[in-house]
Amino acid sequence: MGTQTAAPRPMFFAAHVGVVSTVKISPCPSTIRPNRSRACRVRAAESLSRPSIASGDPNAPEKLFYFEPSVWRSDEWKRHKADKLKENVRKLLWTSNDVVAKMNLVDAIQRLGIGHLFEDEISCILSDIQKSEFTSSSLHEVALRFRLLREHGLWVSPDVFNKFKADDGKFIDEIANEPRDLLSLYNAADLLVHDEPELEEAISFSRYHLKTMMQHNNLKQPLFDQVSRALHLPLPRTYKRVETLHYFLEYGQEEGHIPILLDLAKLDFNILQRVHFKELKAISEWWKDLYKYIGLTYIRDRAVESYIWSHTILFGEGLALTRMICAKIIILLVIMDDTYDAHATIEESRKLNEAIQRWDESAIPLVPEYLKKFYIKLLNNFKEIEDQVMDNEKYQVAYAKKEFQKLSHYYLQEAEWLHQNHKPSFQEQVDLSTKTSTAHLMFVSTTIGLGDAVTKEALEWAESSTAIVAVGKIMRFMNDIAAFKHGKNKGDVTSTMECYMNEHKVTSDVAFMKLSSLIEHEYRTINQARFDLHKSLPAAQRVVILAVVSLMFFYDNRKDVYTLCSDLQETIRSLYVEHAPM
């Protein structure tokens, strides 16, 4: 799954959280901090109206103690309050008759991280908006409609932007001085598919003028920060939970903001944070027991990071089982990857793969002695996962097992290449390393326990889907770019970066540009999947899109924060420890 580092002793969740105060990198807003009132602060007030019981002196002023409301409200109180706010927001969604007001409301709901509470309402509203005629002279409004509809798999032609172009097909000069319009255009155009040169032009035009405004310091807050983030990573590609933390600070500054949206968003964030924190503790304990039992000191400690990966794809409260299953499968996968990649001999690798293909306790004697406990745990954990799901969901576990076996075969192929000193062509390396990227297993793992939302048709589609292959290629290219920047370790297979450089006799900068262009190509394939899967396989569509977002999060800025996890620690605090201030 990428470059390896020397395996430290396992650092369980408490350790991950405990050291973050020393980390300087802050991918999340630093102003999201716990409320200072960790205990009730007491304020004494004097009253002359009644005698003091405490002092026994009838003439002494009574000391009245005022206890400020605790921020650590009970879960029951929080959920009751959230239910009331949800009903109020639901009324806003259905009573608004103005199309622009509805679009702004939907956009705010989604960016504040509470879209999962109103999925049916948002779906109906956007479907109505797509079917209705829309005439507006505002580029911001046209671009907002374009982005909202395309994000949800509803087709909109790029021709809607023609009204903002001159006769020569270029965007008119007037909009070059409107930062809000340009930002909306830039984020909307990022949802382009193949063969949409007009949207490529929109990206170039808006990006150029936004960068110019940034350089000349012509933007006010919060627009300055929003433009800065978008130029780094356009809104459709951002990890929504982290973006939500930023938007908590910004939404209240927007003209016409609705206070109850922000109240509900923060309350929902804190409710879910408590759920996620408990899951993190549980996965950390599970990992602690697993690590102690199997006794493999060379493997990476990535329990928290594995949970975060599942969390980036599925964060809703009702998805706890799927998150935990996905995190466990990722951890088991990492152990297998580290064994093939950094420790096992070629003979040991062959024996391990043979046993995994048989997937039965009778194959235990085949496994090298030091790997037998891992093999036993692998079988047992998949059996436990199967026992946790409903009878009509067990086929999902069977698909995951099949993908795990495929990955073992692909990992062995990489080990064989390394053993034979085989120098693959660029295309050979892309083909194999896309398969070892884990994209197919990740897709299947994030569907286990979702019930009827994911059908056999969706899992069969995934086996040959160009969208899943595109996710795999993006994962591979981003991983290889990050690994090349960090430096190759002994035992690492040849990367796509190295293959391209060797085959075409070019510098690393040229290879980086090539892989970056291939990432953009595959991203457009995934955007196309939004429309192809919207009606037939909506759950598959959602998982694919969110999988890409998770990649942008883990491989942002040419870093692999899954492997080099110290850069994640501030994010861990923001997502799982520090409450959103109410």
C-alpha positions in Angstrom: 0.0 0.0 0.0 3.0 2.3 -0.2 6.4 2.9 1.3 7.1 1.2 4.6 8.9 2.6 7.7 10.5 0.7 10.5 7.7 -0.7 12.7 7.5 0.9 16.1 5.8 -0.6 19.1 2.1 -0.3 18.8 0.8 3.2 19.7 -2.8 2.8 20.6 -5.4 5.6 20.5 -4.5 7.2 23.8 -0.9 7.6 22.5 -2.1 9.1 19.2 -4.1 11.7 21.0 -1.6 12.4 23.7 1.2 13.7 21.6 -0.6 16.0 19.3 0.1 19.2 21.2 3.6 19.2 19.8 2.5 19.0 16.2 2.7 22.3 14.3 0.8 21.3 11.2 -2.8 22.3 11.4 -5.0 21.1 8.6 -8.1 22.0 10.5 -9.1 25.3 12.0 -7.1 26.0 15.1 -9.9 28.0 16.6 -12.0 24.9 17.1 -11.2 24.3 20.7 -12.9 22.7 23.7 -15.1 25.2 25.7 -13.0 26.4 28.6 -15.7 25.5 31.1 -14.6 22.0 31.8 -16.2 22.3 35.3 -19.0 24.5 36.4 -17.7 27.9 37.3 -19.3 29.4 40.4 -20.3 33.0 40.7 -21.2 34.4 44.1 -23.9 37.0 44.4 -25.1 38.8 47.4 -28.7 39.5 48.2 -30.1 41.5 51.1 -33.6 40.4 50.7 -33.4 37.1 52.7 -31.4 36.0 55.8 -28.4 33.8 55.3 -29.0 30.2 56.4 -25.3 29.3 56.0 -24.0 31.9 58.3 -26.7 31.8 61.0 -26.6 35.6 61.1 -30.1 36.9 60.2 -28.6 40.2 59.2 -25.8 38.8 57.0 -26.3 39.0 53.2 -27.2 35.6 51.7 -24.6 34.1 49.3 -26.4 32.8 46.3 -24.4 30.5 44.0 -25.1 30.7 40.3 -24.0 27.6 38.3 -23.5 28.3 34.6 -25.0 25.7 32.3 -22.7 22.8 31.6 -21.4 22.4 28.1 -21.2 18.7 28.8 -24.9 18.2 28.3 -26.3 14.7 28.5 -26.7 12.7 25.3 -30.4 12.6 25.9 -30.6 16.4 26.1 -28.5 16.9 23.0 -30.5 14.5 20.9 -33.8 16.0 22.0 -32.5 19.5 21.1 -31.2 18.2 17.8 -34.6 16.6 16.9 -36.3 20.0 17.5 -33.8 21.8 15.3 -34.1 19.2 12.6 -37.9 19.7 12.5 -37.3 23.5 12.2 -34.8 23.0 9.3 -37.1 20.6 7.6 -39.9 23.2 7.7 -37.5 25.7 6.1 -36.7 23.2 3.3 -40.4 22.7 2.4 -41.8 26.2 3.0 -39.3 28.1 0.9 -40.7 28.9 -2.5 -37.7 30.8 -3.9 -35.3 28.7 -5.9 -32.2 30.6 -5.1 -33.1 30.6 -1.4 -33.5 26.8 -1.6 -30.2 26.3 -3.3 -28.4 28.4 -0.7 -30.1 26.5 2.0 -29.1 23.1 0.6 -25.6 24.3 0.0 -25.3 25.5 3.6 -26.7 22.3 5.0 -24.3 20.2 3.0 -21.2 22.3 3.8 -22.1 22.4 7.5 -22.0 18.6 7.5 -25.7 17.9 8.2 -26.7 16.8 4.7 -27.0 13.2 5.9 -29.9 14.3 8.1 -32.0 15.5 5.1 -31.0 13.2 2.2 -34.6 12.6 1.0 -35.6 16.3 1.2 -32.4 17.4 -0.6 -32.9 14.8 -3.3 -36.5 15.9 -3.9 -35.6 19.6 -4.0 -32.7 19.2 -6.4 -34.8 17.0 -8.7 -37.4 19.7 -8.8 -34.7 22.4 -9.5 -33.3 20.4 -12.4 -36.8 20.1 -14.0 -37.6 23.7 -13.5 -36.6 26.6 -15.8 -34.0 28.7 -14.2 -33.1 32.2 -15.4 -30.6 34.3 -13.6 -28.0 36.9 -14.5 -25.9 36.0 -11.5 -22.8 33.8 -12.3 -22.7 32.8 -8.6 -26.3 31.5 -8.7 -25.9 29.7 -12.1 -22.6 28.1 -10.9 -24.2 27.1 -7.6 -27.1 25.4 -9.3 -24.6 23.6 -11.7 -22.4 22.3 -8.8 -25.3 21.2 -6.6 -27.0 19.2 -9.4 -23.8 17.6 -10.8 -22.6 16.7 -7.3 -25.8 14.7 -6.9 -25.6 13.0 -10.4 -28.1 15.3 -12.1 -26.9 16.4 -15.5 -26.5 20.0 -16.3 -25.0 21.2 -19.6 -22.0 23.5 -19.5 -23.9 25.7 -22.0 -25.5 27.4 -19.0 -22.3 29.5 -18.7 -22.5 30.8 -22.3 -24.4 33.9 -21.2 -21.3 35.0 -19.4 -19.1 34.8 -22.5 -18.4 37.2 -25.3 -18.9 36.5 -29.0 -15.4 35.0 -29.2 -16.3 32.3 -26.6 -14.2 33.9 -23.9 -15.6 34.9 -20.5 -16.5 38.5 -20.3 -14.1 40.9 -18.5 -16.8 42.1 -16.0 -16.8 38.8 -14.0 -13.0 38.9 -13.7 -13.4 41.3 -10.8 -16.1 39.4 -8.9 -14.3 36.9 -6.5 -17.5 35.3 -5.2 -18.6 34.6 -8.8 -15.2 33.3 -9.8 -15.0 31.0 -6.8 -18.4 29.5 -7.5 -17.4 29.0 -11.2 -14.1 27.4 -10.2 -15.7 24.9 -7.8 -18.5 24.1 -10.2 -16.2 23.5 -13.2 -14.3 20.9 -11.2 -17.1 18.5 -11.8 -16.2 18.3 -15.5 -16.2 15.0 -17.4 -14.3 14.0 -20.5 -14.5 16.2 -23.6 -15.7 19.4 -21.9 -13.2 22.0 -23.0 -15.5 24.8 -22.0 -15.2 23.7 -18.4 -11.4 23.4 -18.7 -11.5 27.0 -19.9 -13.7 28.0 -16.9 -11.2 26.4 -14.5 -8.2 28.2 -16.2 -10.0 31.6 -16.3 -11.3 31.5 -12.7 -8.1 30.1 -11.3 -5.9 32.7 -12.9 -8.0 35.7 -11.6 -8.5 34.2 -8.2 -4.7 33.7 -7.8 -4.2 37.3 -9.0 -6.6 38.5 -6.3 -4.8 36.5 -3.7 -1.4 37.8 -4.7 -2.6 41.4 -4.5 -4.4 40.8 -1.2 -7.7 42.0 -2.6 -9.9 39.5 -0.7 -11.6 39.9 2.6 -12.4 37.2 5.1 -13.9 34.7 5.0 -13.6 34.7 1.2 -9.8 34.9 1.4 -9.6 31.6 3.3 -12.2 29.9 1.1 -10.4 30.9 -2.1 -7.1 29.7 -0.6 -8.5 26.3 0.2 -10.2 26.0 -3.2 -7.1 26.8 -5.1 -5.4 24.1 -3.1 -8.2 21.6 -3.5 -11.6 22.4 -5.1 -14.7 22.0 -3.0 -16.0 18.8 -4.6 -12.7 17.0 -3.7 -12.5 18.1 -0.1 -13.0 15.8 2.9 -16.3 17.1 4.1 -15.8 16.7 7.8 -12.7 18.8 7.8 -14.3 21.3 5.4 -17.2 21.5 7.9 -14.9 22.6 10.7 -13.7 25.5 8.5 -17.2 26.4 7.6 -18.4 26.5 11.2 -16.2 29.6 11.5 -17.3 31.2 8.2 -21.0 30.6 7.9 -22.0 33.0 10.6 -20.2 35.8 8.7 -22.3 35.3 5.6 -25.1 37.7 4.8 -28.4 36.0 5.4 -27.1 33.1 7.4 -29.6 31.1 9.4 -28.5 30.6 13.0 -30.5 27.4 13.6 -28.4 25.7 10.8 -25.2 26.4 12.6 -26.7 25.4 16.0 -27.8 22.0 14.5 -24.6 21.5 12.7 -22.4 21.9 15.8 -24.8 19.9 17.9 -24.8 17.0 15.4 -21.0 17.2 15.1 -20.6 16.8 18.8 -23.1 14.0 19.0 -21.4 12.1 16.2 -18.0 12.9 17.7 -18.9 11.0 20.8 -20.0 8.0 18.8 -16.8 8.1 16.7 -14.6 8.5 19.7 -16.1 5.4 21.3 -15.5 3.5 18.1 -11.9 4.7 18.0 -11.3 3.3 21.5 -12.9 0.0 20.5 -10.8 -0.4 17.4 -7.7 0.5 19.3 -8.4 -2.2 21.9 -9.1 -4.7 19.2 -5.8 -3.8 17.5 -4.0 -4.0 20.9 -5.2 -7.6 21.4 -4.5 -8.5 17.8 -1.0 -7.1 17.8 -0.1 -8.9 21.1 -1.5 -12.2 19.9 0.1 -12.4 16.4 3.5 -11.1 17.6 4.6 -9.6 14.3 6.9 -6.7 15.3 7.6 -5.5 11.7 4.1 -4.5 10.9 2.9 -0.9 10.9 0.7 0.4 13.7 -2.1 2.0 11.7 -5.3 1.2 13.7 -6.4 4.9 14.1 -5.5 5.8 10.5 -7.4 2.7 9.3 -10.5 3.8 11.2 -10.1 7.4 9.9 -10.1 6.0 6.3 -13.4 4.2 6.9 -14.7 7.3 8.6 -13.9 9.6 5.6 -16.2 7.4 3.5 -19.0 6.8 6.0 -19.5 9.0 9.0 -23.2 8.7 9.8 -24.3 7.4 13.2 -26.2 4.5 11.7 -23.1 3.2 9.9 -21.1 2.2 12.9 -21.0 -1.5 12.0 -19.8 -0.8 8.5 -17.1 1.6 9.7 -15.8 -0.9 12.2 -15.8 -3.8 9.7 -14.1 -1.7 7.1 -11.4 -0.5 9.6 -10.6 -4.1 10.6 -10.3 -5.3 7.1 -7.9 -2.4 6.3 -5.8 -3.4 9.3 -5.7 -7.0 8.3 -4.8 -5.9 4.7 -1.9 -3.8 6.0 -0.5 -6.7 7.9 -0.6 -8.8 4.8 0.9 -6.0 2.7 3.7 -5.4 5.2 4.5 -9.1 5.3 4.8 -9.4 1.5 6.5 -6.1 1.0 8.9 -5.8 3.9 9.6 -9.2 5.6 8.7 -12.5 4.0 11.0 -14.4 1.7 9.7 -15.4 -1.7 9.1 -19.0 -0.4 7.2 -17.7 2.6 5.2 -15.4 0.4 4.2 -18.3 -1.9 3.1 -20.4 1.1 1.1 -17.6 2.6 -0.7 -16.9 -0.6 -1.4 -20.6 -1.1 -3.1 -20.7 2.3 -5.1 -17.5 1.7 -6.4 -18.9 -1.6 -7.5 -22.1 0.2 -9.0 -20.0 3.1 -9.5 -22.9 5.5 -8.1 -24.1 8.8 -6.7 -27.2 7.1 -4.2 -24.8 5.3 -2.6 -23.7 8.6 0.3 -26.2 8.3 1.2 -24.6 5.0 1.8 -21.2 6.6 5.3 -20.3 7.9 5.4 -20.7 11.7 5.6 -17.0 12.6 2.6 -16.3 10.4 0.2 -19.0 11.6 -1.3 -16.8 14.3 -2.0 -14.1 11.8 -3.6 -16.6 9.4 -5.8 -17.9 12.2 -6.9 -14.4 13.1 -7.6 -13.6 9.5 -10.0 -16.5 9.2 -11.6 -15.8 12.6 -12.2 -12.1 11.9 -13.9 -12.7 8.6 -16.0 -15.4 10.3 -16.9 -12.9 13.1 -17.8 -10.3 10.5 -20.1 -12.8 8.8 -21.8 -13.5 12.1 -22.4 -9.8 12.7 -24.4 -9.2 9.5 -27.9 -10.3 8.6 -28.4 -13.5 6.5 -29.2 -11.4 3.5 -25.9 -9.5 3.8 -23.5 -12.5 4.1 -22.8 -12.4 0.4 -21.2 -9.0 0.9 -18.6 -10.7 3.2 -18.1 -13.4 0.6 -17.2 -10.7 -2.0 -14.8 -9.0 0.5 -13.1 -12.4 1.1 -12.8 -12.9 -2.6 -11.2 -9.4 -3.1 -8.8 -10.1 -0.2 -7.7 -13.3 -1.9 -7.1 -11.4 -5.2 -5.0 -8.9 -3.4 -2.8 -11.6 -1.9 -2.3 -13.0 -5.4 -1.4 -9.5 -6.7 1.0 -8.9 -3.8 2.7 -12.2 -4.5 3.1 -11.1 -8.2 4.9 -7.9 -7.0 7.1 -10.0 -4.8 7.9 -12.3 -7.7 8.9 -9.3 -9.9 11.2 -8.1 -7.1 12.7 -11.6 -6.7 13.3 -12.0 -10.4 14.7 -8.4 -10.7 12.0 -7.8 -13.3 11.9 -4.3 -14.7 8.3 -3.7 -15.7 7.3 -1.2 -18.4 5.3 1.8 -17.3 2.0 0.2 -18.5 2.8 -3.1 -16.8 3.4 -1.4 -13.6 0.2 0.7 -13.8 -1.8 -2.4 -14.6 -0.5 -4.4 -11.6 -0.2 -1.6 -9.1 -3.7 -0.5 -9.8 -4.8 -3.9 -8.7 -2.7 -3.7 -5.5 -4.1 -0.3 -4.7 -6.9 -2.0 -2.8 -9.6 0.0 -4.5 -11.9 -3.0 -5.1 -11.5 -4.3 -1.6 -12.2 -0.9 -0.1 -15.3 -0.5 -2.2 -16.7 -3.9 -1.1 -15.7 -3.4 2.6 -17.6 -0.1 2.8 -20.8 -1.9 1.6 -20.8 -4.6 4.3 -23.7 -4.1 6.7 -25.5 -1.5 4.6 -28.4 -3.9 4.0 -30.5 -3.6 0.9 -28.9 -0.2 0.0 -26.2 -2.3 -1.8 -27.3 -5.1 -4.1 -25.4 -8.0 -5.7 -25.7 -6.0 -8.9 -23.6 -3.3 -7.4 -20.9 -5.7 -6.2 -20.9 -7.4 -9.6 -20.6 -4.0 -11.3 -17.6 -3.2 -9.1 -15.6 -6.2 -10.3 -15.3 -4.7 -13.8 -16.1 -1.0 -13.2 -14.0 1.7 -14.9 -14.9 4.0 -12.0 -13.4 1.6 -9.4 -10.3 1.2 -11.7 -10.1 5.0 -11.9 -10.1 5.2 -8.0 -7.4 2.6 -8.0 -5.2 4.5 -10.5 -5.7 7.7 -8.6 -4.7 6.0 -5.4 -1.6 4.4 -7.0 -0.4 7.6 -8.7 -0.9 9.7 -5.6 0.8 7.1 -3.4 3.8 6.8 -5.8 4.2 10.6 -6.0 4.2 10.8 -2.2 6.5 7.8 -1.9 9.0 9.3 -4.4 9.1 12.5 -2.5 9.7 10.7 0.8 12.3 8.4 -0.6 12.3 4.7 -1.5 12.9 2.0 1.1 14.6 -1.3 0.7 12.2 -3.9 -0.5 9.8 -1.4 -2.2 8.8 -2.4 -5.7 9.4 -0.1 -8.6 6.9 2.7 -8.6 5.0 4.2 -11.6 7.1 7.3 -11.1 10.3 5.4 -11.5 9.0 3.3 -14.5 8.0 6.4 -16.3 11.3 8.2 -15.7 13.3 5.1 -16.8 11.2 4.3 -19.9 11.0 7.9 -21.2 14.4 9.1 -19.9 12.9 12.2 -18.2 13.3 14.0 -14.9 11.1 13.4 -11.8 9.4 16.8 -12.5 8.3 15.6 -15.9 7.1 12.3 -14.5 5.2 14.1 -11.8 3.4 16.3 -14.4 2.5 13.1 -16.3 1.1 11.3 -13.3 -0.8 14.5 -12.3 -2.4 14.7 -15.7 -3.4 11.0 -15.5 -5.0 11.7 -12.1 -7.1 14.4 -13.6 -8.1 12.1 -16.4 -9.3 9.4 -14.0 -11.0 12.0 -11.9 -13.2 12.9 -14.9 -14.0 9.2 -15.3 -15.3 9.2 -11.7 -17.3 12.4 -12.3 -19.0 10.6 -15.2 -19.9 7.8 -12.8 -22.0 10.3 -10.8 -24.4 10.3 -13.7 -24.1 6.7 -14.9 -24.9 5.3 -11.4 -27.4 7.9 -10.2 -30.5 5.9 -10.8 -29.3 2.4 -11.2 -26.8 2.1 -8.3 -27.0 5.1 -6.1 -25.2 3.6 -3.1 -22.3 2.5 -5.3 -22.2 6.1 -6.7 -21.9 7.5 -3.3 -19.2 5.1 -2.1 -17.1 5.7 -5.3 -17.2 9.5 -4.9 -16.4 9.4 -1.2 -13.6 7.0 -1.8 -11.9 9.6 -4.1 -12.4 12.3 -1.4 -10.6 10.0 1.1 -7.7 9.7 -1.3 -7.4 13.5 -1.6 -7.3 13.6 2.2 -4.7 11.0 2.7 -2.4 11.9 -0.2 -2.9 15.7 -0.1 0.1 17.9 -0.8 2.2 15.0 -2.2 2.2 13.3 1.3 1.1 9.9 2.3 -0.3 10.6 5.8 -1.4 7.0 6.2 2.2 5.9 6.1 3.7 9.1 7.6 1.0 9.5 10.1 2.4 12.3 12.3 0.7 14.8 10.0 -2.7 13.4 10.9 -2.5 14.2 14.6 -4.0 17.7 14.6 -6.8 16.4 12.4 -7.4 13.6 14.9 -7.8 16.1 17.7 -10.2 18.3 15.7 -12.4 15.4 14.5 -12.5 13.2 17.6 -11.5 15.1 20.7 -12.3 18.8 20.5 -15.9 19.7 20.7 -17.4 22.3 18.4 -18.2 25.3 20.7 -21.9 25.9 21.0 
